[in-house]
Amino acid sequence: PAKTYVVQVRATDDGTLPRSFTQEVVVGVTNENDTPSFSMEPLENWSVMEGFAGDEVAELTTSDTDLVQGVAGETLTYTLVTGANKTSVIPAGLPDAGETVFVVESSTSTSEGSTHTLKLRDGYAAALGQFANDTMRAVITVADNSGASHTKTVLVSITDINQIPSFSPAAFSIKQGDQVVGRLVASDADVG
């Protein structure tokens, strides 16, 4: 916040009979808007597992000197840049490519900043399997209500999980003496 300081200044000459004059000087210091910033935990190696909706990617801790100084009305907002959070190939079957693959959820707020969580948006988890071991890019911006902002680009790897194989439904009937009962077909999402 803006502050005012009052300083008394005295000037004294070096005459035989020194004379002096004292003047009160008022100095006003105006507040400049400080740029908010955020850090991420973990610091690197962000990943999500295919098939896990709401999987937490990272914790975002925001700080802004204006909040610490108690600037009235100071608020911070997170934005995910749309269209920038896609894998290198647009996944078929994912929701609208204009949406972000991630969402930022608020967790806690203090007078010094806030903590948010970067998570995988619902609806994307199941379709990520075809992009296992690929990387998505999340562009995250935190801005204050005065227009100052801070942007980071985060690379998030998609971790493949081993899917459970399955059999197609089958029922068999055989005649006594037959040697072949039937044929079962197994499938595994991780193959092919």
Backbone as a printed PyTorch tensor [residue, N CA C, xyz], in Angstrom:
tensor([[[  0.8260,  -1.1920,   0.0000],
         [  0.0000,   0.0000,   0.0000],
         [  0.8650,   1.2490,   0.0000]],

        [[  0.2630,   2.3530,  -0.3980],
         [  0.9820,   3.6310,  -0.4140],
         [  1.3110,   4.0300,   1.0120]],

        [[  2.4750,   4.6450,   1.1830],
         [  2.9050,   5.1000,   2.5070],
         [  3.3920,   6.5320,   2.4070]],

        [[  3.2800,   7.2540,   3.5370],
         [  3.7470,   8.6240,   3.6140],
         [  4.7750,   8.7180,   4.7390]],

        [[  5.8820,   9.3630,   4.4620],
         [  6.9340,   9.5620,   5.4540],
         [  7.1350,  11.0540,   5.6430]],

        [[  7.2900,  11.4870,   6.9070],
         [  7.5540,  12.8880,   7.2270],
         [  8.9860,  12.9630,   7.7350]],

        [[  9.7910,  13.8090,   7.0970],
         [ 11.2050,  13.9470,   7.4450],
         [ 11.4730,  15.4150,   7.7750]],

        [[ 12.2080,  15.6520,   8.8590],
         [ 12.6160,  17.0220,   9.1720],
         [ 14.0400,  17.2160,   8.6660]],

        [[ 14.2100,  18.2670,   7.8660],
         [ 15.5100,  18.5710,   7.2790],
         [ 15.9800,  19.9030,   7.8670]],

        [[ 17.2330,  19.9600,   8.3240],
         [ 17.7920,  21.1880,   8.8970],
         [ 19.0200,  21.5890,   8.0930]],

        [[ 19.0630,  22.8680,   7.7500],
         [ 20.2330,  23.4390,   7.0700],
         [ 20.8660,  24.4580,   8.0250]],

        [[ 22.1740,  24.3510,   8.2110],
         [ 22.8920,  25.2660,   9.1080],
         [ 24.0750,  25.8480,   8.3470]],

        [[ 24.2360,  27.1950,   8.4290],
         [ 25.3760,  27.7940,   7.7440],
         [ 26.5940,  27.8020,   8.6790]],

        [[ 27.7570,  28.1820,   8.1510],
         [ 28.9720,  28.1570,   8.9680],
         [ 29.4340,  29.5910,   9.3160]],

        [[ 28.4730,  30.5090,   9.4410],
         [ 28.8050,  31.8980,   9.8030],
         [ 29.2930,  31.9930,  11.2510]],

        [[ 29.7790,  33.2290,  11.6030],
         [ 30.2670,  33.4370,  12.9650],
         [ 29.1640,  33.1670,  13.9660]],

        [[ 28.0460,  33.5870,  13.6500],
         [ 26.8790,  33.2660,  14.4560],
         [ 26.0370,  32.3240,  13.5950]],

        [[ 26.2280,  30.9890,  13.7390],
         [ 25.5380,  30.0540,  12.8370],
         [ 24.0290,  30.2410,  12.8980]],

        [[ 23.4820,  30.1740,  11.7330],
         [ 22.0210,  30.2580,  11.6270],
         [ 21.5330,  28.9770,  10.9650]],

        [[ 20.3240,  28.5640,  11.3560],
         [ 19.7750,  27.3300,  10.7790],
         [ 18.2950,  27.4980,  10.4800]],

        [[ 17.8480,  26.6150,   9.6360],
         [ 16.4260,  26.5940,   9.2700],
         [ 15.9980,  25.1360,   9.1960]],

        [[ 14.8410,  24.8320,   9.7770],
         [ 14.3040,  23.4590,   9.7680],
         [ 13.0290,  23.4540,   8.9380]],

        [[ 12.9360,  22.4660,   8.0810],
         [ 11.7490,  22.3240,   7.2090],
         [ 11.2530,  20.8950,   7.2940]],

        [[  9.9500,  20.7350,   7.3970],
         [  9.3370,  19.4080,   7.3610],
         [  9.0670,  19.0540,   5.9070]],

        [[  9.5290,  17.8610,   5.4750],
         [  9.3330,  17.4180,   4.0950],
         [  8.4700,  16.1560,   4.1340]],

        [[  7.4230,  16.1310,   3.3320],
         [  6.5380,  14.9610,   3.2550],
         [  6.8840,  14.1960,   1.9800]],

        [[  7.2030,  12.9110,   2.1540],
         [  7.5480,  12.0560,   1.0180],
         [  6.4610,  10.9890,   0.8920]],

        [[  5.8020,  10.9560,  -0.2480],
         [  4.7740,   9.9350,  -0.5040],
         [  5.3300,   8.8360,  -1.3960]],

        [[  5.1680,   7.6030,  -0.9640],
         [  5.6150,   6.4580,  -1.7540],
         [  4.3610,   5.7290,  -2.2360]],

        [[  4.1870,   5.6880,  -3.5420],
         [  3.0090,   5.0190,  -4.0940],
         [  3.3210,   3.5520,  -4.3700]],

        [[  2.3050,   2.7430,  -4.2800],
         [  2.4530,   1.3080,  -4.5090],
         [  2.4400,   1.0130,  -6.0050]],

        [[  3.3620,   0.2030,  -6.4400],
         [  3.3740,  -0.2950,  -7.8140],
         [  2.8410,  -1.7150,  -7.7790]],

        [[  2.0920,  -2.1000,  -8.7890],
         [  1.5580,  -3.4570,  -8.8330],
         [  2.7000,  -4.4540,  -9.0290]],

        [[  2.7660,  -5.4360,  -8.1500],
         [  3.7840,  -6.4750,  -8.2570],
         [  3.2290,  -7.6550,  -9.0500]],

        [[  4.0940,  -8.2990,  -9.8040],
         [  3.6970,  -9.4450, -10.6140],
         [  3.5740, -10.6880,  -9.7280]],

        [[  2.4280, -11.3820,  -9.8210],
         [  2.3050, -12.6240,  -9.0520],
         [  3.1870, -13.7020,  -9.6680]],

        [[  3.5000, -14.7180,  -8.8920],
         [  4.2650, -15.8420,  -9.4280],
         [  3.7490, -17.1170,  -8.7720]],

        [[  4.1490, -18.2430,  -9.3350],
         [  3.7930, -19.5050,  -8.6900],
         [  4.9050, -20.5080,  -8.8840]],

        [[  4.9860, -21.3970,  -7.9220],
         [  5.9420, -22.4990,  -8.0040],
         [  5.1470, -23.7880,  -8.0150]],

        [[  5.7950, -24.8650,  -8.4190],
         [  5.0960, -26.1460,  -8.5390],
         [  5.8100, -27.2120,  -7.7330]],

        [[  5.0150, -28.0960,  -7.1480],
         [  5.5470, -29.2240,  -6.4050],
         [  4.8930, -30.4670,  -6.9730]],

        [[  5.5230, -31.4750,  -7.4690],
         [  6.9760, -31.5860,  -7.5020],
         [  7.5720, -30.5890,  -8.5010]],

        [[  8.8580, -30.3590,  -8.3810],
         [  9.5200, -29.3710,  -9.2220],
         [  9.6870, -29.8270, -10.6590]],

        [[  9.6780, -31.1330, -10.8910],
         [  9.8250, -31.6640, -12.2480],
         [  9.2090, -33.0490, -12.3090]],

        [[  9.2650, -33.6740, -13.4760],
         [  8.7400, -35.0300, -13.7090],
         [  7.2460, -35.1240, -13.4330]],

        [[  6.4570, -34.2650, -14.0630],
         [  5.0120, -34.3070, -13.9150],
         [  4.4580, -35.3970, -14.8120]],

        [[  3.4960, -36.1530, -14.2790],
         [  2.9040, -37.2120, -15.0900],
         [  1.4880, -37.5060, -14.6310]],

        [[  0.7040, -38.0860, -15.5420],
         [ -0.6220, -38.6070, -15.2300],
         [ -0.6720, -40.0260, -15.7540]],

        [[ -1.4830, -40.8530, -15.1100],
         [ -1.6360, -42.2330, -15.5590],
         [ -2.8690, -42.3130, -16.4490]],

        [[ -2.7430, -43.0070, -17.5630],
         [ -3.8960, -43.1660, -18.4470],
         [ -5.0340, -43.8030, -17.6520]],

        [[ -6.2510, -43.3550, -17.8930],
         [ -7.4090, -43.9610, -17.2580],
         [ -7.7350, -43.4430, -15.8710]],

        [[ -7.0070, -42.4520, -15.3440],
         [ -7.2780, -41.9560, -14.0010],
         [ -7.7930, -40.5250, -14.0630]],

        [[ -9.1290, -40.3670, -14.0700],
         [ -9.7300, -39.0330, -14.0790],
         [ -9.4230, -38.3490, -12.7540]],

        [[ -9.1810, -37.0670, -12.8150],
         [ -8.9080, -36.3100, -11.6040],
         [ -7.5380, -36.5710, -11.0190]],

        [[ -6.6660, -37.2300, -11.7770],
         [ -5.3160, -37.5230, -11.3000],
         [ -4.5800, -36.2060, -11.0590]],

        [[ -4.0160, -36.0520,  -9.8550],
         [ -3.3030, -34.8310,  -9.5190],
         [ -1.9470, -34.8070, -10.1920]],

        [[ -1.6580, -33.7150, -10.8740],
         [ -0.3940, -33.5650, -11.5810],
         [  0.6140, -32.8300, -10.7100]],

        [[  0.2030, -31.6970, -10.1450],
         [  1.1270, -30.8810,  -9.3530],
         [  0.3520, -29.9600,  -8.4360]],

        [[  1.0370, -29.4950,  -7.4050],
         [  0.4890, -28.4900,  -6.5110],
         [  1.1150, -27.1610,  -6.8830]],

        [[  0.2820, -26.1410,  -7.0800],
         [  0.7370, -24.8140,  -7.4770],
         [  0.6520, -23.8880,  -6.2690]],

        [[  1.7640, -23.2770,  -5.8940],
         [  1.7730, -22.3400,  -4.7720],
         [  2.0230, -20.9450,  -5.3170]],

        [[  1.0510, -20.0610,  -5.0790],
         [  1.0790, -18.7150,  -5.6240],
         [  1.5740, -17.7200,  -4.5810]],

        [[  2.3340, -16.7470,  -5.0330],
         [  2.7240, -15.6620,  -4.1390],
         [  2.6240, -14.3400,  -4.8890]],

        [[  2.2830, -13.2960,  -4.1390],
         [  2.1910, -11.9580,  -4.7070],
         [  2.4890, -10.9700,  -3.5850]],

        [[  3.4920, -10.1410,  -3.7630],
         [  3.8860,  -9.1700,  -2.7380],
         [  2.7150,  -8.2770,  -2.3640]],

        [[  1.8300,  -7.9770,  -3.3160],
         [  0.6730,  -7.1290,  -3.0140],
         [ -0.2400,  -7.7870,  -1.9820]],

        [[ -0.3740,  -9.1180,  -2.0220],
         [ -1.1810,  -9.8190,  -1.0180],
         [ -0.5210,  -9.7150,   0.3530]],

        [[  0.7920,  -9.9240,   0.3810],
         [  1.5350,  -9.8580,   1.6550],
         [  1.4170,  -8.4650,   2.2580]],

        [[  1.4480,  -7.4240,   1.4150],
         [  1.3690,  -6.0430,   1.9000],
         [ -0.0600,  -5.6060,   2.1920]],

        [[ -1.0220,  -6.4680,   1.9160],
         [ -2.4120,  -6.1540,   2.2360],
         [ -3.0680,  -5.1690,   1.3030]],

        [[ -2.6940,  -5.1730,   0.0250],
         [ -3.3230,  -4.2710,  -0.9430],
         [ -4.8010,  -4.6520,  -1.0560]],

        [[ -5.6670,  -3.6840,  -0.7990],
         [ -7.1090,  -3.9390,  -0.7880],
         [ -7.6020,  -4.4000,  -2.1530]],

        [[ -8.4240,  -5.4330,  -2.1490],
         [ -9.0460,  -5.9090,  -3.3760],
         [ -8.1630,  -6.7560,  -4.2720]],

        [[ -6.9420,  -7.0560,  -3.8520],
         [ -6.0240,  -7.8460,  -4.6910],
         [ -6.5210,  -9.2890,  -4.7760]],

        [[ -6.7400,  -9.7790,  -5.9780],
         [ -7.1660, -11.1670,  -6.1860],
         [ -6.3010, -11.7990,  -7.2760]],

        [[ -6.1700, -13.1150,  -7.2270],
         [ -5.3810, -13.8480,  -8.2150],
         [ -6.2750, -14.8660,  -8.9080]],

        [[ -6.0380, -15.0580, -10.2130],
         [ -6.8300, -15.9990, -10.9990],
         [ -5.9060, -16.8530, -11.8570]],

        [[ -6.1430, -18.1650, -11.8600],
         [ -5.4040, -19.0780, -12.7390],
         [ -6.1670, -19.2750, -14.0320]],

        [[ -5.4350, -19.3540, -15.1360],
         [ -6.0260, -19.6380, -16.4430],
         [ -5.1640, -20.6760, -17.1370]],

        [[ -5.8060, -21.6500, -17.7600],
         [ -5.1090, -22.6110, -18.6140],
         [ -5.3540, -22.1760, -20.0430]],

        [[ -4.2910, -21.9870, -20.7980],
         [ -4.4060, -21.5120, -22.1720],
         [ -5.0200, -22.6200, -23.0220]],

        [[ -6.1480, -22.3530, -23.6410],
         [ -6.8440, -23.3720, -24.4040],
         [ -6.0950, -23.6980, -25.6850]],

        [[ -6.2180, -24.9350, -26.1040],
         [ -5.5780, -25.3750, -27.3280],
         [ -4.1080, -25.6930, -27.1670]],

        [[ -3.5190, -25.3460, -26.0320],
         [ -2.0880, -25.5730, -25.8490],
         [ -1.8040, -26.8260, -25.0310]],

        [[ -2.8470, -27.4800, -24.5390],
         [ -2.6470, -28.5820, -23.6150],
         [ -2.7910, -29.9440, -24.2750]],

        [[ -2.6670, -29.9950, -25.5790],
         [ -2.8910, -31.2440, -26.2980],
         [ -1.5990, -32.0360, -26.4530]],

        [[ -1.7680, -33.3270, -26.6750],
         [ -0.6010, -34.1410, -26.9950],
         [ -0.1230, -33.7480, -28.3890]],

        [[  0.9870, -34.3050, -28.8250],
         [  1.5340, -33.9350, -30.1270],
         [  0.5950, -34.3210, -31.2620]],

        [[ -0.2640, -35.3020, -31.0450],
         [ -1.2940, -35.6860, -32.0180],
         [ -2.6290, -35.4930, -31.3050]],

        [[ -3.6280, -34.9120, -31.9730],
         [ -4.9260, -34.6930, -31.3380],
         [ -5.5890, -36.0500, -31.1300]],

        [[ -5.8430, -36.4450, -29.8800],
         [ -6.4560, -37.7440, -29.6240],
         [ -7.8880, -37.8060, -30.1420]],

        [[ -8.1970, -38.8540, -30.9220],
         [ -9.5670, -39.0730, -31.3720],
         [-10.3890, -39.4770, -30.1620]],

        [[-11.6070, -39.0000, -30.0780],
         [-12.4760, -39.3850, -28.9880],
         [-12.3240, -38.5230, -27.7410]],

        [[-11.3860, -37.5880, -27.7430],
         [-11.2760, -36.6830, -26.6020],
         [-12.2970, -35.5690, -26.7750]],

        [[-12.7100, -34.9440, -25.6530],
         [-13.6230, -33.8020, -25.7880],
         [-13.0150, -32.7260, -26.6820]],

        [[-13.8030, -31.7240, -26.9940],
         [-13.4180, -30.6410, -27.8910],
         [-11.9640, -30.2180, -27.6750]],

        [[-11.2050, -30.1800, -28.7380],
         [ -9.7740, -29.8480, -28.6580],
         [ -9.5550, -28.4270, -28.1670]],

        [[-10.6000, -27.5950, -28.2060],
         [-10.4730, -26.2330, -27.6890],
         [-10.4660, -26.1940, -26.1720]],

        [[-10.9360, -27.2690, -25.5350],
         [-10.9030, -27.3340, -24.0780],
         [ -9.4960, -27.6690, -23.6100]],

        [[ -9.2470, -27.3990, -22.3660],
         [ -7.9740, -27.7930, -21.7980],
         [ -8.0850, -29.2130, -21.2570]],

        [[ -7.0050, -29.9450, -21.3090],
         [ -6.9600, -31.3080, -20.7960],
         [ -6.8860, -31.2640, -19.2720]],

        [[ -6.4560, -30.1250, -18.7220],
         [ -6.2730, -29.9900, -17.2940],
         [ -7.2560, -28.9990, -16.6940]],

        [[ -7.3590, -29.0190, -15.3840],
         [ -8.1750, -28.0640, -14.6460],
         [ -7.3720, -27.6740, -13.4020]],

        [[ -7.5120, -26.4070, -12.9730],
         [ -6.8580, -25.9480, -11.7440],
         [ -7.9340, -25.7710, -10.6940]],

        [[ -7.7650, -26.4660,  -9.5690],
         [ -8.7260, -26.3750,  -8.4720],
         [ -8.0880, -25.6620,  -7.2920]],

        [[ -8.8740, -24.7830,  -6.6430],
         [ -8.3850, -24.0490,  -5.4820],
         [ -8.3640, -24.9580,  -4.2680]],

        [[ -7.3270, -24.8370,  -3.4570],
         [ -7.2120, -25.6500,  -2.2490],
         [ -7.2470, -24.7830,  -0.9990]],

        [[ -6.2740, -23.9040,  -0.8390],
         [ -6.2060, -23.0510,   0.3510],
         [ -5.7710, -21.6490,  -0.0480]],

        [[ -6.1690, -20.6720,   0.7630],
         [ -5.7440, -19.2880,   0.5500],
         [ -5.2870, -18.7130,   1.8790]],

        [[ -4.2230, -17.9150,   1.8270],
         [ -3.7300, -17.2160,   3.0100],
         [ -3.4890, -15.7730,   2.6340]],

        [[ -3.0500, -14.9750,   3.5970],
         [ -2.7770, -13.5690,   3.3050],
         [ -1.5220, -13.4180,   2.4420]],

        [[ -0.7510, -14.4840,   2.2890],
         [  0.4870, -14.4050,   1.5100],
         [  0.3810, -15.0450,   0.1320]],

        [[ -0.6770, -15.7760,  -0.1170],
         [ -0.8160, -16.4410,  -1.4080],
         [ -1.8550, -17.5380,  -1.3260]],

        [[ -1.7790, -18.4790,  -2.2380],
         [ -2.7540, -19.5580,  -2.2610],
         [ -2.1210, -20.8180,  -2.8310]],

        [[ -2.7810, -21.9250,  -2.5690],
         [ -2.3290, -23.2050,  -3.0920],
         [ -3.4480, -23.7740,  -3.9520]],

        [[ -3.0900, -24.2200,  -5.1370],
         [ -4.0480, -24.8150,  -6.0630],
         [ -3.5000, -26.1600,  -6.5270]],

        [[ -4.3670, -26.9530,  -7.1420],
         [ -3.9580, -28.2610,  -7.6410],
         [ -4.2360, -28.3420,  -9.1340]],

        [[ -3.2260, -28.7440,  -9.9050],
         [ -3.3810, -28.9880, -11.3380],
         [ -3.7710, -30.4460, -11.4840]],

        [[ -4.9620, -30.6930, -12.0850],
         [ -5.4710, -32.0570, -12.2270],
         [ -5.8620, -32.3380, -13.6740]],

        [[ -5.9640, -33.6220, -13.9840],
         [ -6.4640, -34.0500, -15.2810],
         [ -7.9770, -33.8800, -15.2810]],

        [[ -8.5120, -33.2390, -16.3210],
         [ -9.9580, -32.9950, -16.4190],
         [-10.7020, -34.3060, -16.6640]],

        [[-11.8720, -34.4450, -16.0440],
         [-12.7110, -35.6230, -16.2810],
         [-13.0360, -35.7180, -17.7660]],

        [[-13.1320, -36.9220, -18.2790],
         [-13.4640, -37.1290, -19.6830],
         [-12.2510, -37.3790, -20.5580]],

        [[-11.0670, -37.1130, -20.0600],
         [ -9.8560, -37.3140, -20.8470],
         [ -9.1150, -38.5870, -20.4610]],

        [[ -9.3020, -39.0260, -19.2410],
         [ -8.4800, -40.1110, -18.7000],
         [ -8.5330, -41.3870, -19.5350]],

        [[ -9.7230, -41.8600, -19.8510],
         [ -9.8460, -43.1400, -20.5590],
         [ -9.2240, -43.0940, -21.9470]],

        [[ -9.3160, -41.9600, -22.6160],
         [ -8.8120, -41.8620, -23.9860],
         [ -7.3010, -41.6720, -24.0620]],

        [[ -6.6490, -41.4650, -22.9300],
         [ -5.2120, -41.2040, -22.9710],
         [ -4.3760, -42.4480, -23.2330]],

        [[ -4.9670, -43.6370, -23.1230],
         [ -4.2200, -44.8730, -23.3200],
         [ -3.5010, -44.9490, -24.6420]],

        [[ -4.1280, -44.4360, -25.6870],
         [ -3.4970, -44.4850, -27.0060],
         [ -2.3000, -43.5410, -27.1000]],

        [[ -2.1310, -42.6890, -26.0820],
         [ -1.0120, -41.7570, -26.0710],
         [ -0.0590, -42.0290, -24.9190]],

        [[ -0.1050, -43.2490, -24.3970],
         [  0.8010, -43.6040, -23.3040],
         [  2.2350, -43.3610, -23.7440]],

        [[  3.0040, -42.8730, -22.8400],
         [  4.4150, -42.5380, -23.0450],
         [  4.6060, -41.3240, -23.9570]],

        [[  3.5260, -40.5840, -24.2230],
         [  3.6080, -39.3300, -24.9600],
         [  3.6380, -38.1910, -23.9350]],

        [[  3.6970, -36.9660, -24.3970],
         [  3.7630, -35.8170, -23.5000],
         [  2.7370, -34.7760, -23.9070]],

        [[  2.0630, -34.1940, -22.9150],
         [  1.1410, -33.0850, -23.1490],
         [  1.7810, -31.8200, -22.5960]],

        [[  1.3520, -30.6950, -23.1370],
         [  1.8830, -29.4110, -22.7050],
         [  0.7610, -28.6150, -22.0620]],

        [[  0.9760, -28.1370, -20.8310],
         [  0.0040, -27.2800, -20.1540],
         [  0.6220, -25.8920, -20.0170]],

        [[ -0.0930, -24.8790, -20.4920],
         [  0.3640, -23.4950, -20.3520],
         [ -0.5240, -22.8460, -19.2960]],

        [[  0.0990, -22.4730, -18.1700],
         [ -0.6390, -21.9870, -17.0060],
         [ -0.2720, -20.5280, -16.7600]],

        [[ -1.2830, -19.6810, -16.5640],
         [ -1.0630, -18.2730, -16.2620],
         [ -1.7640, -17.9280, -14.9510]],

        [[ -1.0650, -17.2090, -14.0740],
         [ -1.7040, -16.6320, -12.8900],
         [ -1.6410, -15.1190, -13.0760]],

        [[ -2.7810, -14.4580, -12.8440],
         [ -2.8600, -13.0080, -13.0530],
         [ -3.5470, -12.3540, -11.8690]],

        [[ -3.1500, -11.1140, -11.5850],
         [ -3.8660, -10.3690, -10.5510],
         [ -4.8880,  -9.4630, -11.2260]],

        [[ -5.7610,  -8.8590, -10.4210],
         [ -6.8420,  -8.0510, -10.9910],
         [ -6.3560,  -6.7120, -11.5330]],

        [[ -5.0380,  -6.4370, -11.4050],
         [ -4.4810,  -5.2110, -11.9800],
         [ -3.8000,  -5.4650, -13.3220]],

        [[ -3.8310,  -6.7150, -13.7880],
         [ -3.2960,  -7.0260, -15.1080],
         [ -1.9050,  -7.6270, -15.1420]],

        [[ -1.2070,  -7.7020, -14.0180],
         [  0.1180,  -8.3320, -14.0090],
         [ -0.0670,  -9.8510, -14.0300]],

        [[  0.7940, -10.5450, -14.7730],
         [  0.6280, -12.0000, -14.8820],
         [  1.9750, -12.7060, -14.9920]],

        [[  1.9310, -14.0010, -14.7310],
         [  3.1090, -14.8740, -14.8050],
         [  2.6590, -16.1670, -15.4780]],

        [[  3.3970, -16.6240, -16.4950],
         [  3.0140, -17.8140, -17.2600],
         [  4.1390, -18.8380, -17.2330]],

        [[  3.7520, -20.1080, -17.0850],
         [  4.7100, -21.2110, -17.1560],
         [  4.1540, -22.2740, -18.0900]],

        [[  5.0640, -22.9470, -18.7820],
         [  4.6980, -24.0890, -19.6070],
         [  5.1860, -25.3430, -18.9030]],

        [[  4.2900, -26.3060, -18.7590],
         [  4.6000, -27.5360, -18.0450],
         [  4.4160, -28.7040, -19.0050]],

        [[  5.3990, -29.5860, -19.0770],
         [  5.2740, -30.8010, -19.8750],
         [  4.8600, -31.9400, -18.9510]],

        [[  3.7700, -32.6060, -19.2980],
         [  3.2250, -33.6770, -18.4710],
         [  3.2580, -34.9700, -19.2750]],

        [[  3.9460, -35.9720, -18.7610],
         [  4.0160, -37.2490, -19.4810],
         [  2.8240, -38.1200, -19.1060]],

        [[  2.3770, -38.9070, -20.0740],
         [  1.2660, -39.8360, -19.8650],
         [  1.8710, -41.2060, -19.5880]],

        [[  1.6150, -41.7300, -18.4070],
         [  2.1840, -43.0030, -17.9940],
         [  1.2490, -44.1350, -18.3810]],

        [[  1.7850, -45.1160, -19.0660],
         [  1.0110, -46.2900, -19.4740],
         [  0.7820, -47.1830, -18.2660]],

        [[ -0.4340, -47.7270, -18.1480],
         [ -0.6890, -48.7310, -17.1200],
         [ -1.0390, -50.0390, -17.8080]],

        [[ -0.6850, -51.1220, -17.1870],
         [ -0.9540, -52.4390, -17.7560],
         [ -2.4410, -52.7590, -17.6110]],

        [[ -3.1290, -52.9510, -18.7460],
         [ -4.5500, -53.2530, -18.7410],
         [ -4.7770, -54.7460, -18.4780]],

        [[ -5.9000, -55.0800, -17.8970],
         [ -6.2510, -56.4810, -17.6350],
         [ -6.7630, -57.0970, -18.9290]],

        [[ -6.2040, -58.2500, -19.3540],
         [ -6.7260, -58.8960, -20.5580],
         [ -8.1190, -59.4660, -20.2790]],

        [[ -8.8720, -59.7110, -21.3510],
         [-10.2160, -60.2730, -21.1810],
         [-10.5070, -61.2800, -22.2860]],

        [[-11.4940, -62.1190, -22.0420],
         [-11.9660, -63.0930, -23.0310],
         [-13.3020, -62.6210, -23.5650]],

        [[-13.5780, -62.9450, -24.8420],
         [-14.9020, -62.6630, -25.3780],
         [-15.8440, -63.7310, -24.8210]],

        [[-17.0900, -63.3780, -24.5600],
         [-18.0220, -64.3520, -23.9890],
         [-18.1760, -65.5470, -24.9350]],

        [[-18.2340, -66.7280, -24.3550],
         [-18.3900, -67.9370, -25.1670],
         [-19.0520, -69.0240, -24.3450]],

        [[-19.8600, -69.8340, -25.0180],
         [-20.4690, -71.0200, -24.4010],
         [-20.2870, -72.1510, -25.4070]],

        [[-19.9210, -73.3100, -24.9210],
         [-19.6320, -74.4350, -25.7980],
         [-20.4580, -75.6420, -25.3810]],

        [[-20.8210, -76.4080, -26.3780],
         [-21.3850, -77.7320, -26.0920],
         [-20.6570, -78.6970, -27.0290]],

        [[-20.3330, -79.8450, -26.5190],
         [-19.5800, -80.8180, -27.3220],
         [-20.2370, -82.1790, -27.2140]],

        [[-19.9490, -82.9830, -28.2040],
         [-20.4080, -84.3700, -28.1860],
         [-19.3370, -85.2080, -27.5310]],

        [[-19.7860, -86.2190, -26.8950],
         [-18.8410, -87.1370, -26.2690],
         [-17.8810, -87.6440, -27.3350]],

        [[-16.6020, -87.6190, -26.9960],
         [-15.5840, -88.0840, -27.9110],
         [-14.9290, -86.9940, -28.7270]],

        [[-15.5440, -85.7970, -28.7840],
         [-14.9070, -84.6900, -29.5040],
         [-13.6530, -84.2440, -28.7620]],

        [[-12.6460, -83.8710, -29.4970],
         [-11.4010, -83.4580, -28.8630],
         [-11.2730, -81.9340, -28.8030]],

        [[-11.9540, -81.2360, -29.6670],
         [-11.8990, -79.7800, -29.6630],
         [-13.1900, -79.2660, -29.0390]],

        [[-13.0280, -78.5020, -27.9620],
         [-14.1860, -77.9580, -27.2600],
         [-14.6560, -76.6790, -27.9420]],

        [[-13.7250, -75.8270, -28.3090],
         [-14.0760, -74.5560, -28.9240],
         [-12.8640, -73.6400, -28.9180]],

        [[-13.1020, -72.4410, -29.3080],
         [-11.9940, -71.4960, -29.3830],
         [-12.3420, -70.2550, -28.5550]],

        [[-11.4290, -69.8800, -27.6490],
         [-11.5860, -68.6610, -26.8570],
         [-10.6910, -67.5880, -27.4450]],

        [[-11.1950, -66.3720, -27.4910],
         [-10.4020, -65.2660, -28.0020],
         [-10.1540, -64.2870, -26.8560]],

        [[ -8.8890, -64.0440, -26.5970],
         [ -8.5160, -63.0860, -25.5520],
         [ -8.0760, -61.7880, -26.2030]],

        [[ -8.3330, -60.7030, -25.5130],
         [ -7.8870, -59.4020, -26.0250],
         [ -7.2190, -58.6420, -24.8660]],

        [[ -6.3000, -57.7520, -25.2560],
         [ -5.5900, -56.9420, -24.2830],
         [ -5.3940, -55.5560, -24.9000]],

        [[ -5.8970, -54.5420, -24.1900],
         [ -5.8220, -53.1700, -24.6940],
         [ -4.3650, -52.7090, -24.8900]],

        [[ -3.4270, -53.3600, -24.2080],
         [ -2.0300, -52.9590, -24.3190],
         [ -1.3600, -53.5170, -25.5700]],

        [[ -2.0080, -54.4660, -26.2540],
         [ -1.4260, -55.0930, -27.4420],
         [ -2.0530, -54.4610, -28.6790]],

        [[ -1.2010, -54.0310, -29.6140],
         [ -1.6960, -53.5020, -30.8860],
         [ -2.2280, -52.1700, -30.6960]]])
